[in-house]
C-alpha cells in the first residue's frame, strides 16, 4: 500500500511540475523563516 501511494504521488509530482515547484518553494520559505525565528 505504501508503494502504491508513493507511485501515485510520484506521478502527480511529474505531471504537475509548476504546482510542485510552487509548493516546494513555499515549504522551503516557511521552514527557513521558522528556523530564522528560532535562532534569532
Buried (B, 14 or more C-beta within 10 A) or exposed (E): EEEEEEEEEEEEBEEEEEEEEEEEEEEEEEEEEEEEEEEE
